[in-house]
Structure formats: C-alpha cells, structure tokens
C-alpha cells in the first residue's frame, strides 16, 4: 500500500471544532509535525477536509 506524509503548516487556533478533531485524528498536534499514513480513501478524505492547514508529501 502506498504511503503519504502529511505535514501541519498552519495552526488550528480559531478553526471549527470538526477541523481540530480531524487534525487530532490524523495525529497532528503542532505546526511542522509530520505523520505518515496509508494512502486510503478515509485518510485522503480527512486530509481534504483540512487541506488549508496541511501539506502532503508523497512518501
């Protein structure tokens, strides 16, 4: 299975609660943190929901 790396580039302060929970579910807590996930439709949907707060790097 392909992997993707997701990096948080903006703060979750003053964001909707569902966006904060999505970042938490992805395992992101602070700016600059990078996590690696499988390239599944569930993960891609979560990344798409907070695409303005994260950047994606192919692993």
N, C-alpha and C positions, 0 to 999 in steps of 0.2 A: 504494500500500500504506500502511496506517495505521502510525503510529509510536507507540511508548511510551517514556517516560523512566523509568529505574529509578535509584533513589537508595539508597545504602547507609546504613542508620540505626543498625546495631549492628555490633559488632566480630566478627571471625571467630576470635578467640582462644578456645581451649577448645572448638572446634567439630569435628565429624567431618571427616576429610580430604576426603570427597566434597563436602561443603558448601563447603569452602575452594576446591576446584578449580572448583566451579560459579560462585562469585563471580569467580574469576580468568577463567573463560571468558566471563563477562558483561562483563569489562573493569573490574571494580570492585576498587580497591586500598585505599581508605581511607574512613573514615566521612565522609559529606557529599558524596562524589563522585557525580555524575550522569552517566549514559550514555544514549544514545538508540539504540534498536533497532527493526527492523521488527516488526510485530505478527504473528509467525508461531507456529505450534504448538510449534516447537522452543524458541523463546525463552520463550514462556509456560510451558512445562514446566520450564525452568530456573528461572524466577522463582518458580514454585510450590514448587519444591524448597527454596528459601531464603527463603520469604515472611516468616519471622520475623526476617530480617536486613535486608530491603529494604522500600521503599515504592514504589508505582507511581503515576506521574503521566501522564495522557493528554496527548499532545503535539498 
